């Protein structure tokens, strides 16, 4: 699906994965079968998911349907923005250039550090020494 009507892309952040389909239209974005304003409430969240559209000056020109799994609210939002950016980049090479300069096509590699065996309960915690 790589025509002028729309495109699809996958966005990731921490454990969250967003499958995004961007289509021409002016209807609200649908996330897991609900309007995005119900899923991500608040102006800060709204600015985050609208950023790819604002950078490409396509706010109101495209809509999206999204399926998100895993992660928390903030990482789901990051995955959504990444997926929308990737989808827009497939639609037009000019969009790709703008999104790349804004850093929206780069997957954020930061994830939770794994716990090491033989230590205490957290990733970097050390066992307490009994000596004084």
N, C-alpha and C positions, 0 to 999 in steps of 0.2 A: 504494500500500500504506500507507494512513494510518488503520488501524483500531486497536483495542485490543490486537490480537495482536502487532503489531510495526510497524517503519518502517525506511526506509533513508535514508542520507545520505552526503554526500561530505565528507571532511576533507582539508585541505591544509596543508603546512608546508614551506617552501623548495621543493625539487623533488619532494617526496614527495606522492603522491595515494593516499588510502585510500577505497575504496568499502565502506561498512559497511551490513550488514543486521542490525538488532536484532530478536530474536524472544523470545517468552516461553519460559522453560525454565531449567534449572539445569546444562546441560552446559558444558564448557569452551569458551572462545572459540576459533574456528578462524581462523588467519591463513595465507593462501595454501596451504590444505590441510593445515596442521600445527597442533597445539595451541599456544596462545600461550606456554606455559611453555617450549617448545623454541625459539621465535623470539626472545622477549625474556626472557633469563635474568636473575635477580637481583631483589632486593627493591625497589630504586629504580625499576626499570622497571615492576614489578608495581603499585606505588603509583600510578604515572603513568597507566596504562591503566585502573585501577579507580576513579580519582578521580571521573569523571562518575557512576558507579554509587553511590559513597559519598555524594556530595552530594545525589543524589535519593533516597537510602535504598532503592535497588533492587538492591543487591549480592546475587546469588543468584536474583533474580526473573527477570532477563533474561539471554540469551546472545547472541552475535553471530557472524556469519561475515564475514570481512574479506578483501579483495583489495588488496594494497599494491604500488605500483610506484614506482620512483625514489627518490632521496635516500639518506641514510645511516640508521643505526640510530636515532639520536636524532630526526631529522626524521620518520622513519616512525612513531615512537612518538607524536610530536606530532600527526601527521595522523590517526592512529588515535583518539586522545583527542578530537580535534575532530570527527571523523565520528561517534563514539559519542554525543557531546554533541548534535550536530545531530539524530541519529536519535531520541534520547530526548525532545528538544524537540518533535518532531512527534507523539509519543505523547500527551503531556499538557501543557496550558498551565502547570500548576503546576511541572512539571519545567523548562519553558523559563525561567520566572522565576528559579528557583534557579540554573540553569546560567549565565544571563546575569549574575547578581550575582557569580558566581565567576569570570567572564571566560572561560569555556570555549567560548562561541559565537563569539568574536571570532577571526578568522583572523590569525595572527601574520604581519605584512607583511614581516618582515626576510628578505631574500634576499641572495645573494652579489652584490657590486657588479661591474658589468661592467668589463672592461679597456678603457682609452682608447688609441687609436692615437697614435703619435708620442711616447709616453712609454716608460718601461722595461717590465719584464715583468709587473708587478702593477697592480692597479686604481689605487692612489694613489702608487706609486713614481715618482720623477722621475729623469731621466737625470743621471748624475754630471757635474759641471762639471770641465773640465781645468785651470782656473785656480787659482792659489794665492793 
